[in-house]
Amino acid sequence: MEALGHVIVPVFGVTILKPFASQRIPFTEALLCAKKLEHFHLMAQYQYHTETTIEYMENYLEKLLCHREVFS
């Protein structure tokens, strides 16, 4: 999963540099979704959690779920 962030996010980043007008919004949403997935995964690996880390994870998950339709 760690490799996902090292591969997917840069690929989306390069692709979004010059997308067609019709691709701009979906690529932006896909990039945001991939970043939130990576952040959630990295936080989930913490050995101990506080209220703050749980709030971060909930926020990442909420944003991830808001943009997941882009992959449909």
N, C-alpha and C positions, 0 to 999 in steps of 0.2 A: 504494500500500500504506500510505503514511503516513496517508492519509485514512481508512483502515480503523479505525485507532485512535481517530481523532477522531469517528467516526460510530458504529461498532459498540459500543465500550465504553460510551459514555454511554447509548446506547439500551438495552443490557442493564441498565445501572445503574438507569435510571429504571423499567424494566419490573419489576425485581426488588424494588422498594420495597414493592409490595403484590401479590405473586403469590398465586395460589390455593395451597393446601397441596400439591397434586400437582405444581405447577410449580416449587416452591422449589428442589429439588435440581437438576433439569435446568438451570434458569436460572443457578444458582450455578456449575455445571460449565461451561456455555457462556461465562459471563463470564470464568472462569479461563482457559479455552482461548483466548479472544480476546486476553486480556492477554498470555499467553505467546507467542502468535503475533506480536503487535506487538513485544514485547521481543526476540524472536529476530530479527525483520526489522531492527529498529534496530541491533542488534549486528552483523548481517551486513553492514551498510553501512560499518563501520569500515574504514579503509584498511589498517591493520595489526592483527594479532592477537597476543596473548600467550597463555601457558598459561591465565591467569586468564580472559580473554575467551572462549577456547574452552570452558573448563569452564562458564562462564555459559550459553553457547549450547547446550551439550549438556544442561544442566539444563532450560533452557526447552523444548527439543525433547522431552525425555523427559516432562515434565509435559503438554505439548501433546498428545503421542500417547496419554497415559493417559486424557485426557478427550475425545478426538475422537469417540467413539461417540455422544455427546449430539446430534450433528448428523445422525445416521442416521435 
